[in-house]
Amino acid sequence: MTETATHADAMTRDDLCNRLEQALAAQGYRKDVRGMALMADTGLAHHHLWLARGGDDWVARLPKQSQLGLDAHANLNYQAACFERAGRCGHAPALHGLLTPSAALPRGGLLVSAVRGRAARLPDDLPAIAEALAALHDLPLPPRDERAPLMAPDDPWAAMREEVEAQAEFLGKAELSPAVVSAIEDELAALPPRLGEREAAQPRLISFDAHPGNFLIRDDGSAVLVDLEKCRYGLPGFDLAHASLYTSTTWDITSHAVLSVDQVAAFYRRWMSDTGLVDATTLLACRRAMWLWSLTWCAKWRASHRRSRDAEARGEDWSAELSDAALIAHVRDRVEHYLSLATIDHVRREFDALANALEKDT
């Protein structure tokens, strides 16, 4: 990143409090806010500001982009639905308000409950994460005509395959070695065309972004999933994978851990015990698909993030100017690591060992 881009980003972040104040005042929220503080820039999709309200604090989530490629209004409505629905499980922040897109905040924002807690520590907090995900996945499935605006494909497995295949188009644009491209393409070809009819293959409300860095642990030991803009009606195995894959547990600096096969197996067993959904075959297929989603996302980011920021962009935007230089450097390091042949081989070996461990239970 150039010095100019870094300076421009710092100016934008310094200006966020003023912009947020204007938006809060325009919608009648400012009178209840006693102070605000810009939180660390730890994600590619949002800025976060803590709003002090005398104990009942909120967090303002201000989008940098839409990871689903939606325009500003549609993006906010989608995210509002994520928080409103997931909040019912008791392991996600409550939604308090929506700041409509304006001159002050072109992408608008959400106001959600602030969560006081610490970063997840692995493997110690895996049982709490399993419990939180089980509570989310146990929420009643609404009638089909009430699932919008959240994504709710008729066949969640087929939809996941299509999403991975679309991202895989970036493999040829990401300047990867032929050996890496070949390994990923072999794994893509090995995905089953369809899953069976067992209950774990039926849609539930899922996070689709359940990596450990998105959880906070409260004083009582319970886990709260604080990042919810990608919720959809899909397969719970995608969340379990995202919470325990090597490409997830080593993503976030604060929750970084390399889990053993026994630790991952215990995590799956805890979730199966809490939900009653004992189906290793479906869960392992979802795990492989989620890993491939992550790898192809890395290829997409590698190919896309260097472009200059489009000031008029209203959808997905991976340009470096949207985030701190340190965050971009961290993401680049992780992307390069995950797209290395050594890491791919490591995950492949883990799949075989985990399948042996879990299939003994079913």
C-alpha positions in Angstrom: 0.0 0.0 0.0 1.3 3.5 -0.8 1.8 6.2 1.8 -1.0 8.2 0.1 -3.5 5.3 0.5 -2.5 4.8 4.1 -3.0 8.6 4.9 -6.3 8.7 3.0 -7.6 5.7 5.0 -6.5 7.3 8.3 -8.3 10.5 7.4 -11.5 8.5 6.7 -11.3 6.7 10.0 -10.7 9.9 11.9 -13.8 11.4 10.3 -16.0 8.5 11.2 -17.1 9.8 14.6 -18.2 13.1 13.1 -20.1 11.3 10.3 -21.7 9.0 12.8 -22.7 11.8 15.1 -24.5 13.5 12.1 -26.4 10.3 11.2 -27.4 9.6 14.9 -28.7 13.2 15.3 -30.6 13.0 12.0 -32.5 9.9 13.2 -33.0 10.9 16.8 -30.4 8.6 18.5 -27.8 11.2 19.4 -29.5 12.3 22.7 -29.0 8.9 24.3 -25.3 8.6 23.4 -22.9 9.9 26.1 -19.7 9.1 24.2 -18.3 7.2 21.3 -15.0 5.5 20.5 -13.6 4.1 17.3 -12.8 0.4 17.8 -9.8 -1.5 16.3 -10.0 -2.1 12.6 -10.0 -5.9 12.6 -12.3 -6.8 9.7 -12.6 -6.2 6.0 -16.3 -5.4 5.9 -17.1 -2.9 8.7 -15.8 -0.1 10.9 -17.1 -0.4 14.5 -17.7 2.4 17.0 -18.6 1.8 20.7 -21.5 4.0 21.8 -21.6 4.6 25.6 -25.1 4.9 26.8 -24.8 4.5 30.6 -24.5 0.7 30.9 -26.7 -0.3 28.0 -24.0 0.3 25.4 -24.4 -0.2 21.7 -22.0 -0.8 18.8 -22.4 1.0 15.5 -21.5 -1.2 12.5 -20.6 0.9 9.5 -20.2 -1.1 6.3 -17.1 -0.6 4.2 -18.6 -2.8 1.5 -21.2 -5.6 0.9 -19.6 -9.0 0.8 -22.8 -10.2 -0.9 -22.5 -7.6 -3.6 -25.6 -5.7 -2.5 -26.3 -2.0 -2.8 -26.3 0.1 0.4 -30.0 -0.2 1.2 -30.3 -3.9 0.4 -27.1 -4.6 2.3 -28.5 -2.9 5.5 -31.8 -4.7 5.2 -30.1 -8.0 4.8 -27.8 -7.4 7.8 -30.7 -6.2 9.9 -32.5 -9.4 9.2 -29.4 -11.4 10.2 -29.2 -9.8 13.6 -32.9 -9.8 14.3 -33.3 -13.5 13.6 -30.0 -14.8 15.1 -30.5 -12.6 18.2 -33.4 -15.0 19.2 -30.9 -17.8 20.0 -29.4 -15.9 22.9 -25.8 -16.0 21.5 -25.9 -13.0 19.2 -26.2 -9.2 19.8 -29.7 -7.7 19.7 -30.6 -5.2 16.9 -31.6 -1.7 18.1 -31.7 0.4 15.0 -30.8 1.0 11.4 -29.0 4.1 10.1 -30.2 4.7 6.6 -27.7 5.6 3.9 -27.1 9.4 3.8 -24.6 12.0 2.8 -22.8 11.5 6.2 -22.9 7.7 5.9 -23.3 6.6 2.3 -23.5 2.9 3.3 -25.5 3.6 6.4 -25.1 1.4 9.5 -26.6 -0.8 12.2 -26.9 -0.2 15.9 -26.6 -3.5 17.9 -26.0 -4.4 21.5 -22.4 -4.1 22.7 -21.0 -7.3 24.0 -18.5 -7.2 26.9 -16.3 -10.2 26.6 -12.9 -11.5 25.6 -11.6 -13.1 22.4 -12.1 -16.9 22.1 -9.2 -19.0 23.3 -8.8 -22.3 21.5 -9.3 -25.2 22.3 -10.7 -24.2 25.7 -13.7 -22.3 24.3 -14.6 -24.8 21.7 -17.4 -26.3 23.8 -19.0 -22.8 24.3 -18.7 -22.1 20.5 -20.4 -25.5 19.8 -23.2 -24.6 22.3 -23.7 -21.2 20.6 -23.9 -22.7 17.2 -26.2 -25.4 18.3 -28.6 -22.8 19.7 -28.5 -20.9 16.4 -29.1 -24.0 14.4 -32.0 -25.1 16.6 -34.0 -22.0 15.8 -37.3 -22.9 14.1 -37.2 -22.8 10.3 -39.7 -20.1 9.1 -42.1 -20.9 6.2 -40.4 -20.5 2.8 -42.3 -17.3 2.0 -41.0 -15.7 5.3 -37.2 -16.4 4.8 -36.5 -13.3 2.6 -34.4 -11.2 2.5 -31.9 -13.9 3.7 -30.6 -16.3 1.1 -32.7 -19.5 1.2 -31.8 -21.8 -1.7 -34.1 -24.8 -2.4 -30.9 -27.0 -2.4 -28.3 -25.5 0.0 -25.7 -28.0 -1.1 -26.1 -27.2 -4.8 -26.0 -23.5 -4.0 -22.8 -23.9 -2.1 -21.2 -25.8 -5.0 -22.2 -23.1 -7.4 -20.8 -20.4 -5.1 -17.5 -22.2 -4.8 -17.3 -22.8 -8.5 -17.9 -19.1 -9.2 -15.1 -18.1 -6.9 -12.9 -20.8 -8.5 -12.9 -18.8 -11.7 -10.4 -16.6 -9.9 -7.9 -19.4 -9.6 -6.5 -18.6 -13.1 -6.3 -14.9 -12.2 -4.5 -15.1 -8.8 -1.0 -16.0 -10.1 -0.9 -19.3 -8.3 1.5 -22.1 -9.0 0.2 -24.9 -11.4 0.6 -27.4 -8.5 -1.7 -25.4 -6.2 -4.3 -24.8 -8.9 -4.3 -28.5 -9.7 -4.6 -29.6 -6.1 -7.6 -27.3 -5.6 -9.3 -28.4 -8.8 -8.9 -32.0 -7.8 -10.6 -31.3 -4.5 -13.4 -29.4 -6.3 -14.0 -32.4 -8.6 -14.2 -34.7 -5.6 -17.2 -32.9 -4.0 -20.3 -35.1 -4.2 -23.0 -33.8 -6.6 -25.7 -34.1 -3.9 -26.2 -35.0 -0.3 -28.7 -37.5 1.2 -32.0 -36.7 2.9 -30.8 -36.9 6.5 -31.6 -34.1 8.9 -28.2 -32.6 8.9 -28.6 -32.0 5.2 -31.7 -29.9 5.7 -31.6 -26.1 5.9 -31.2 -24.2 9.2 -30.4 -20.6 10.0 -26.6 -20.5 9.8 -24.0 -17.8 10.2 -21.8 -18.7 7.3 -19.0 -16.7 9.0 -18.5 -18.7 12.2 -14.7 -18.5 12.4 -13.4 -18.2 16.0 -12.4 -14.6 15.7 -16.1 -13.7 15.3 -16.9 -14.9 18.8 -16.6 -13.1 22.1 -16.7 -15.0 25.4 -18.7 -13.5 28.2 -17.8 -13.7 31.9 -20.2 -16.6 32.4 -18.3 -18.6 29.8 -20.9 -18.4 27.1 -20.0 -17.5 23.5 -21.6 -14.7 21.5 -21.3 -14.6 17.7 -20.9 -10.9 16.9 -20.5 -10.8 13.1 -23.7 -11.8 11.3 -23.9 -10.1 8.0 -23.7 -13.4 6.0 -26.5 -15.4 7.6 -28.5 -17.6 5.3 -30.7 -20.7 5.4 -28.1 -23.4 4.7 -26.4 -26.4 6.2 -25.2 -26.3 9.8 -22.1 -28.3 8.8 -20.8 -25.2 7.0 -20.7 -23.3 10.3 -19.0 -26.2 12.2 -16.3 -26.3 9.5 -15.8 -22.5 9.6 -15.4 -22.7 13.4 -12.7 -25.4 13.4 -10.9 -25.6 10.0 -7.2 -24.8 10.0 -7.9 -21.9 7.6 -10.3 -20.5 10.3 -8.5 -21.1 13.6 -5.3 -19.6 12.3 -7.0 -16.6 10.7 -7.5 -14.2 13.6 -4.5 -13.1 15.6 -6.3 -13.1 19.0 -7.8 -16.6 18.7 -5.0 -18.2 16.7 -4.6 -21.9 17.3 -3.7 -25.1 15.5 -6.2 -27.7 16.7 -5.5 -31.4 16.9 -7.8 -34.0 15.3 -9.0 -35.1 18.7 -9.9 -31.5 19.6 -11.9 -31.0 16.4 -13.6 -34.3 16.8 -14.6 -33.4 20.4 -16.0 -30.1 19.0 -18.2 -32.0 16.5 -19.3 -34.5 19.1 -20.4 -31.7 21.5 -22.5 -30.0 18.7 -24.0 -33.4 17.7 -24.9 -34.1 21.4 -26.5 -30.6 21.8 -28.6 -30.9 18.5 -29.1 -34.7 18.2 -27.9 -34.5 14.6 -25.4 -37.3 14.4 -24.4 -37.5 10.7 -20.6 -37.5 10.2 -21.0 -38.1 6.4 -22.9 -34.9 5.8 -20.9 -32.8 8.3 -17.6 -33.9 6.7 -18.8 -33.2 3.2 -19.8 -29.7 4.4 -16.4 -29.3 6.0 -14.6 -30.0 2.7 -16.9 -27.6 0.8 -16.4 -24.8 3.4 -12.6 -25.3 3.1 -12.8 -25.0 -0.7 -15.0 -21.9 -0.3 -12.3 -20.4 1.9 -9.5 -21.3 -0.6 -11.3 -19.9 -3.6 -12.2 -16.8 -1.6 -8.5 -16.4 -1.0 -7.8 -16.7 -4.7 -10.5 -14.1 -5.3 -9.1 -11.7 -2.8 -5.6 -12.2 -4.1 -6.8 -11.3 -7.6 -9.0 -8.5 -6.6 -7.7 -6.4 -3.7 -4.9 -4.6 -5.5 -7.2 -2.6 -7.7 -7.8 1.0 -6.8 -10.9 1.9 -4.8 -13.9 2.9 -6.8 -15.4 5.9 -4.9 -18.8 5.1 -6.4 -18.7 1.4 -5.6 -21.9 0.2 -3.8 -21.3 -3.6 -3.6 -18.4 -5.9 -3.0 -15.1 -4.0 -2.8 -11.8 -5.6 -1.7 -9.6 -2.5 -2.4 -6.8 -2.0 0.0 -7.7 1.6 0.8 -10.8 0.5 2.8 -8.8 -1.0 5.7 -5.8 -0.3 7.8 -2.4 -1.2 6.3 -1.7 -3.7 9.1 -5.0 -5.5 8.5 -4.3 -5.8 4.8 -0.8 -7.1 5.5 -2.3 -9.7 7.9 -4.9 -10.8 5.3 -2.2 -11.0 2.6 0.0 -13.2 4.9 -2.9 -15.6 5.6 -4.0 -15.8 2.0 -0.5 -16.7 0.9 -0.2 -19.3 3.6 -3.5 -21.0 2.9 -2.8 -21.1 -0.8 0.5 -22.8 -0.3 0.8 -26.5 -1.3 2.2 -27.4 2.2 -0.9 -26.0 3.9 -3.3 -27.7 1.4 -1.6 -31.0 2.1 -1.8 -30.4 5.8 -5.6 -29.9 5.6 -6.0 -32.9 3.4 -4.3 -35.1 5.9 -6.5 -33.7 8.7 -9.6 -34.6 6.7 -8.7 -38.2 6.5 -7.9 -38.4 10.2 -11.1 -36.6 11.2 -13.2 -38.9 9.1 -11.7 -41.9 10.8 -12.4 -40.4 14.2 -16.0 -39.4 13.6 -17.1 -42.3 11.5 -16.5 -44.5 14.6 -19.3 -42.7 16.3 -22.0 -43.2 13.6 
